[in-house]
């Protein structure tokens, strides 16, 4: 770390530091705590209110570091935190999709599934997630998140492997139920991890990255199914081999997760050298979102329940998850209905995953470039609308056209990660963030439960009702996105009025969604124009909600 007293120069040696300001409302002065000369002991009640990071910064004293040091620490975080997240999400998607791969290899016939029993093998996973989501959210506040994720990964791997022993609907649905129980924590845990490790601008790329693992799983999973399906074994049927292989693969990867994934920035082993831990925490200040607090705050919980945007996010997630759940479960059967055999159908699923990965990568870059989320998400919803219309209208002998339409539907894969990324940026306070994520995940579960049920067995292979419901969801999605953006703009105007009423400038530039170079350019512009630089992030680690903290800015 650079010497606080030493002058700095050069593009990568620009010093990043903080300064304090006074505010009329009473609060715990975290800016004061970070001044080593005035450190003091706290009462138990003060410690409970503070984010855990605030106590680390108090011990560290004055915080000052260069852009080069910031980037070095960021590379460490990406290696040690993002890598196991990518692995876990990749495994989760393959394990969850295993029943879809198995369906192409006569799962229904071999296990005697009738009517909508196959659809329930997908829906039951989300029923379990829905039921156990409150417990998972509470565990995220009370338990070390890294160890909690590891426990659940091991357990669901065992569940998937055990599905290989199931030979009827009762055995399959029991195993799938427990798969859902243990997978319930993954997305909420990863959202919490993303918020505690990366700046708001960085969060977009990281959230998109671990969501993109779904696409890679959609590429690799069919290859596994293709290979296992060719294994000739009189004792193990192809569908059983798929479950056994994928479950054992997940269990085998658990030691990697145990070694790499930390619980939080204040205890991570890879930050033990020099001032890495302090830099990792301080760099989050501009987002005003804090890191972690182990106290469950009912006031934040009830604020979340009264917050209009909580329910807008929930509606958006439902409208995306309902079509996604149906396509995930029945995508293979839809393609098989175009007139292809089992092995060809499995291979034709791979471009679906590749398009998902590509669309996620491009849209995440665009959203950060234009610093807006809503127009990109609304635009991307047009592709699955066009694809679904074409699938309904094209004749069955036009295989090339039908496949093209199916691949246009695959652009739906970028909608959910973009929505999660957008919602992540617009809530603060640890309990509020966890509760918001839980509600979003519940809405997603409901959508994933409903989605497969509208694909009626008697309509195979056309699934007219399922495609029609998906079309309605995507059309409604566009209108709700525009309404959400308008509401966030209204909230930003309210924040401006609060700052003006407190005697401060109303308009504030949100540096948390800027690159480091853009932040420094902004700072130099303020100096050159003689503007008084007022730090707007002194309450970042007080575990305040976005409603409580007038410095919080909503991202459109």
Secondary structure as GFF3:
##gff-version 3
##sequence-region A 1 556
A	DSSP	three_ten_helix	11	13	.	.	.	ID=ss1
A	DSSP	beta_strand	15	17	.	.	.	ID=ss2
A	DSSP	alpha_helix	30	33	.	.	.	ID=ss3
A	DSSP	three_ten_helix	36	38	.	.	.	ID=ss4
A	DSSP	alpha_helix	44	49	.	.	.	ID=ss5
A	DSSP	alpha_helix	52	60	.	.	.	ID=ss6
A	DSSP	beta_strand	64	66	.	.	.	ID=ss7
A	DSSP	alpha_helix	67	77	.	.	.	ID=ss8
A	DSSP	pi_helix	78	82	.	.	.	ID=ss9
A	DSSP	alpha_helix	83	103	.	.	.	ID=ss10
A	DSSP	alpha_helix	107	111	.	.	.	ID=ss11
A	DSSP	alpha_helix	117	142	.	.	.	ID=ss12
A	DSSP	alpha_helix	145	162	.	.	.	ID=ss13
A	DSSP	three_ten_helix	163	165	.	.	.	ID=ss14
A	DSSP	alpha_helix	169	197	.	.	.	ID=ss15
A	DSSP	alpha_helix	200	229	.	.	.	ID=ss16
A	DSSP	alpha_helix	238	260	.	.	.	ID=ss17
A	DSSP	three_ten_helix	269	271	.	.	.	ID=ss18
A	DSSP	alpha_helix	276	282	.	.	.	ID=ss19
A	DSSP	three_ten_helix	285	287	.	.	.	ID=ss20
A	DSSP	alpha_helix	298	306	.	.	.	ID=ss21
A	DSSP	alpha_helix	308	336	.	.	.	ID=ss22
A	DSSP	alpha_helix	342	347	.	.	.	ID=ss23
A	DSSP	alpha_helix	350	370	.	.	.	ID=ss24
A	DSSP	alpha_helix	374	393	.	.	.	ID=ss25
A	DSSP	alpha_helix	399	409	.	.	.	ID=ss26
A	DSSP	three_ten_helix	410	412	.	.	.	ID=ss27
A	DSSP	alpha_helix	413	424	.	.	.	ID=ss28
A	DSSP	alpha_helix	430	453	.	.	.	ID=ss29
A	DSSP	three_ten_helix	457	459	.	.	.	ID=ss30
A	DSSP	alpha_helix	464	501	.	.	.	ID=ss31
A	DSSP	three_ten_helix	511	513	.	.	.	ID=ss32
A	DSSP	alpha_helix	516	528	.	.	.	ID=ss33
###
